[in-house]
Amino acid sequence: MPYLSIIVTLLVVIVLAVVVSVVVTRLRNRHHLENMREAVEQSKYAEKKPLSKPKVMKGAQPNVGIKVLQRDEIAATSEAGTPPGAETTAGERGELAPPEQVPAEAAEPLFVPRPYPPFNNARAVEEFGLSQEEANSFIGELVSQIESELPALVAAVTALDMVRVEEAIHKLKGSTSNLGEGGMTDLLSDFNDYVKKGRDPDTLDEYVANLNYYLAELKKVVPS
């Protein structure tokens, strides 16, 4: 029966080895858990503990390396200007940026009428033997004629149709010169001379503006 005793002995050894291994493993796990618990407690304590102020050794100077500028040095720095790359915008400084300067629109040039003397219809009074009141009534008919011809004249000026412009001006010039002189008569005479040789759009517009101005002056003497 020697083999049986050997087998029993081996079984006992194996069982003991397993038991020892289990005990050692549990001891290691327990030790590991204790280490983890200590680490957690230390981290909690570190979170609750306030930060301590750094200690300053006796005789040590605080703010070593920081230079305090005096008033004269600050003024000199301001006069020297901001070093390149250190510029900051108003927004970066927390300030309100100044409103953008919007260029003002150029004002239209002030209209200045051509200096003609006031319209005088004494010629109609003398040539037709009319009273002043009757002569003035003919001015009302002249005003109506100019107002009816004006849209076609403006269209011809806009299109630079100088043939139509000259025809309209010549027709109105004849009507005004029969009634009097000065004012509208002198303007239409100059206008008629210009359109025979000139066609500058700005000059033509200026003549039309004067035509409207002296038309308004004619209306002032029309009997109401």
Phi and psi in degrees as a GROMACS rama.xvg file:
@    title "Ramachandran Plot"
@    xaxis  label "Phi"
@    yaxis  label "Psi"
@TYPE xy
-66.5522  -32.8506  PRO-2
-65.7176  -36.2193  TYR-3
-64.6948  -40.7307  LEU-4
-65.591  -37.3135  SER-5
-64.2463  -43.0169  ILE-6
-64.1405  -42.4124  ILE-7
-62.716  -42.572  VAL-8
-60.5836  -43.4935  THR-9
-63.1408  -41.181  LEU-10
-63.0407  -41.6951  LEU-11
-62.7842  -42.2889  VAL-12
-62.7601  -42.8739  VAL-13
-63.5216  -43.5028  ILE-14
-61.7751  -43.8838  VAL-15
-62.4268  -40.5162  LEU-16
-63.4832  -41.6959  ALA-17
-64.1333  -43.4882  VAL-18
-62.0085  -45.197  VAL-19
-62.393  -40.691  VAL-20
-63.898  -41.1118  SER-21
-65.2889  -41.739  VAL-22
-64.9522  -43.3612  VAL-23
-64.168  -40.3584  VAL-24
-63.5021  -42.0088  THR-25
-65.7114  -38.9096  ARG-26
-63.0869  -41.9227  LEU-27
-64.041  -43.5684  ARG-28
-62.416  -41.4304  ASN-29
-63.2869  -42.7777  ARG-30
-63.2776  -39.3042  HIS-31
-65.453  -40.9741  HIS-32
-65.0206  -38.6468  LEU-33
-65.3241  -39.9163  GLU-34
-63.4279  -42.3968  ASN-35
-63.9617  -39.8711  MET-36
-63.8007  -42.0316  ARG-37
-63.9743  -39.0453  GLU-38
-64.3143  -40.7371  ALA-39
-64.7457  -42.8204  VAL-40
-63.6438  -39.4434  GLU-41
-66.2439  -38.7617  GLN-42
-66.7419  -38.8297  SER-43
-64.9708  -40.5618  LYS-44
-66.1695  -37.2724  TYR-45
-67.1669  -35.1942  ALA-46
-68.7719  -37.1376  GLU-47
-80.1584  -24.7182  LYS-48
-76.3272  123.763  LYS-49
-67.1128  152.679  PRO-50
-70.3626  132.662  LEU-51
-85.6937  146.237  SER-52
-70.3776  143.589  LYS-53
-65.5576  137.904  PRO-54
-79.4767  139.385  LYS-55
-107.899  125.836  VAL-56
-70.3095  146.825  MET-57
-61.6449  135.089  LYS-58
88.1522  -10.729  GLY-59
-80.6387  145.883  ALA-60
-93.0616  125.523  GLN-61
-71.6708  158.964  PRO-62
55.6916  41.1238  ASN-63
-65.4227  131.962  VAL-64
93.0051  -7.18965  GLY-65
-100.501  119.429  ILE-66
-94.0493  128.953  LYS-67
-91.7797  117.141  VAL-68
-75.048  135.363  LEU-69
-82.9291  170.486  GLN-70
-59.9568  -41.959  ARG-71
-65.224  -37.6683  ASP-72
-70.0013  -35.5058  GLU-73
-64.4899  -43.2741  ILE-74
-62.8407  -40.4888  ALA-75
-65.6328  -36.9534  ALA-76
-65.2409  -40.3664  THR-77
-65.1738  -40.119  SER-78
-68.7103  -32.4509  GLU-79
-70.2901  -21.1309  ALA-80
92.7975  173.227  GLY-81
-82.6045  131.333  THR-82
-63.2594  152.655  PRO-83
-57.2198  138.027  PRO-84
86.5984  -6.65115  GLY-85
-102.405  7.50224  ALA-86
-68.3139  142.643  GLU-87
-128.802  148.856  THR-88
-84.2413  167.069  THR-89
-61.6591  -36.3125  ALA-90
-66.1208  -37.048  GLY-91
-68.7092  -28.3529  GLU-92
-86.208  -0.411161  ARG-93
79.0163  18.2838  GLY-94
-103.712  160.339  GLU-95
-80.0527  129.011  LEU-96
-70.3807  142.473  ALA-97
-66.0488  149.44  PRO-98
-62.8493  143.615  PRO-99
-66.2708  139.232  GLU-100
-81.4312  113.684  GLN-101
-92.3744  120.517  VAL-102
-61.4018  132.847  PRO-103
-70.1403  141.39  ALA-104
-67.6914  141.439  GLU-105
-64.562  129.507  ALA-106
-73.234  142.038  ALA-107
-66.1398  141.133  GLU-108
-61.3612  140.863  PRO-109
-69.4425  130.194  LEU-110
-74.5435  127.868  PHE-111
-121.928  114.522  VAL-112
-67.6971  155.824  PRO-113
-66.3068  140.197  ARG-114
-82.306  86.8294  PRO-115
-106.108  149.702  TYR-116
-67.4456  157.418  PRO-117
-57.5373  148.406  PRO-118
-64.5416  133.6  PHE-119
-125.951  119.344  ASN-120
-103.499  28.8586  ASN-121
-62.198  -27.8594  ALA-122
-61.1589  -44.5086  ARG-123
-63.7482  -35.8253  ALA-124
-64.2441  -42.9153  VAL-125
-75.4489  -48.0656  GLU-126
-72.4317  -36.4477  GLU-127
-103.042  0.593258  PHE-128
62.5914  39.5536  GLY-129
-99.652  154.862  LEU-130
-75.4069  165.813  SER-131
-63.0186  -36.1671  GLN-132
-66.5439  -40.8907  GLU-133
-67.1934  -40.8333  GLU-134
-62.5826  -38.0041  ALA-135
-67.1095  -29.6819  ASN-136
-67.0379  -30.3561  SER-137
-68.2605  -27.3482  PHE-138
-63.2872  -34.8036  ILE-139
-61.4969  -39.085  GLY-140
-68.0576  -36.3427  GLU-141
-64.9592  -40.3632  LEU-142
-60.8407  -44.185  VAL-143
-62.6471  -38.6449  SER-144
-65.6006  -44.1662  GLN-145
-64.7167  -41.6749  ILE-146
-63.8627  -34.7619  GLU-147
-74.0498  -30.4071  SER-148
-87.465  -19.24  GLU-149
-61.8358  -44.3377  LEU-150
-58.7407  -42.4899  PRO-151
-65.7993  -36.7987  ALA-152
-65.4031  -44.1281  LEU-153
-62.4905  -41.8285  VAL-154
-62.6691  -40.5676  ALA-155
-66.8101  -39.1708  ALA-156
-64.7275  -42.3912  VAL-157
-62.2999  -38.652  THR-158
-84.3665  -1.97266  ALA-159
53.7438  37.1209  LEU-160
-86.0579  88.2596  ASP-161
-68.4175  -24.9701  MET-162
-66.1344  -48.3212  VAL-163
-67.026  -37.4987  ARG-164
-61.2017  -46.8308  VAL-165
-65.0173  -38.7085  GLU-166
-63.8902  -44.2648  GLU-167
-66.6948  -42.1229  ALA-168
-67.2084  -41.5822  ILE-169
-62.892  -38.9744  HIS-170
-65.7983  -45.3241  LYS-171
-69.4351  -35.0193  LEU-172
-62.6621  -40.1817  LYS-173
-64.6886  -39.0907  GLY-174
-68.5198  -42.6638  SER-175
-72.4683  -36.844  THR-176
-68.3728  -24.1288  SER-177
-72.679  -24.3237  ASN-178
-96.7468  -27.7918  LEU-179
178.249  -164.599  GLY-180
-138.959  168.606  GLU-181
77.598  169.708  GLY-182
54.6994  -119.107  GLY-183
-61.2678  -37.6394  MET-184
-63.3852  -46.8448  THR-185
-65.3404  -38.7113  ASP-186
-62.4781  -47.8843  LEU-187
-67.1529  -29.9981  LEU-188
-65.9499  -46.04  SER-189
-66.5494  -40.106  ASP-190
-60.8119  -42.727  PHE-191
-64.6288  -39.169  ASN-192
-66.2943  -37.1766  ASP-193
-68.4632  -44.3522  TYR-194
-68.2251  -12.2711  VAL-195
-74.4725  -21.3697  LYS-196
-134.892  -15.3911  LYS-197
-118.594  157.771  GLY-198
-150.833  26.7041  ARG-199
-68.5172  125.358  ASP-200
-59.2052  -41.4493  PRO-201
-65.0921  -40.1523  ASP-202
-67.4116  -39.6764  THR-203
-64.0857  -41.8904  LEU-204
-63.2141  -37.7444  ASP-205
-65.1462  -38.2553  GLU-206
-65.6249  -39.8334  TYR-207
-65.1404  -39.8007  VAL-208
-61.7519  -40.6048  ALA-209
-66.6649  -34.3435  ASN-210
-62.3835  -42.9007  LEU-211
-65.6066  -37.8058  ASN-212
-64.59  -49.0829  TYR-213
-75.1761  -19.4722  TYR-214
-66.6031  -42.1499  LEU-215
-63.9068  -34.4027  ALA-216
-67.8343  -37.028  GLU-217
-63.024  -38.8592  LEU-218
-62.5953  -24.7553  LYS-219
-67.9309  -22.8074  LYS-220
-103.292  1.31894  VAL-221
-74.8169  129.636  VAL-222
-59.8301  136.792  PRO-223
